[in-house]
């Protein structure tokens, strides 16, 4: 696996487990990609992954984001 993709996936895992927290200043993570915060570490990790994984894994990134929001672990 490409090192950049591996790092992006590890970043998503840290968001999913709560190790990397959303700062929750606005409506991230509630509104998802519509409300990403540039200074939010969790949003940054998700954005990095989205840039690297699109288009081939875009649906998987969306699935993970939805799981994070629904479980309220992000």
N, C-alpha and C positions, 0 to 999 in steps of 0.2 A: 504494500500500500504506500502511496506517495506520502512523504513526511508531512507536507502541509495539510493533506486531507486527514491524516492520523491526528495531527495536532488539533484540527478543527473538531473532529469527533470527540477527542478527549475534552475539549472545551465544552461541548454540548453535554457530555456526561457530568462534568462538574456543575453545570447549571441544573441538570435534572436531579442531582443528588443534594443540591442545596449548598454545596461547597462554594460556588460562585453565586452570590445573591443579586437579585434585582434591587435597585435603590428605591423603586416604587415611588418616585417623585411625581410621576404622571400616571398614566394608566398602563404602563408596562408592568406585568406581562398580560394583563387582562385583554387588551385590544390587539395583541400580537404585533405583526409587522407594521400595522398602521400607526403604532405609537412607540416605536423604538426610540430610546434615549441615547444620544451620542456619548454621554459620560457614564452610562450604566454598564458595569462590567459584564453582566449577564447578556444584555442586549448586544454588546460588542462581540461576545463569543458567538451568539446566534447569527449575527450579521456576517462574521468571518466565514462561518460554516455555509451559510446560504450562498455567498459569493463563490466559494470553492466547489460546492456540490451541485449548483445549478448548471445545466438543466437536467443532467442525468439522475440526480437524487433529490430533486426539488420536492417531490411528493413525500419522500422519507423525512426531510427536514420539517415539512409542515406537520406530519404525523407526530414527530417528536415534540414540536412546539405545542401541539394540541394536548398531548399527554401531560406535559409540564404544567400547562395552564389548568387542566382539569384536576390534576392531583394537587395543585397549589404547592408545588415543590420548587418552583423557580423564583 
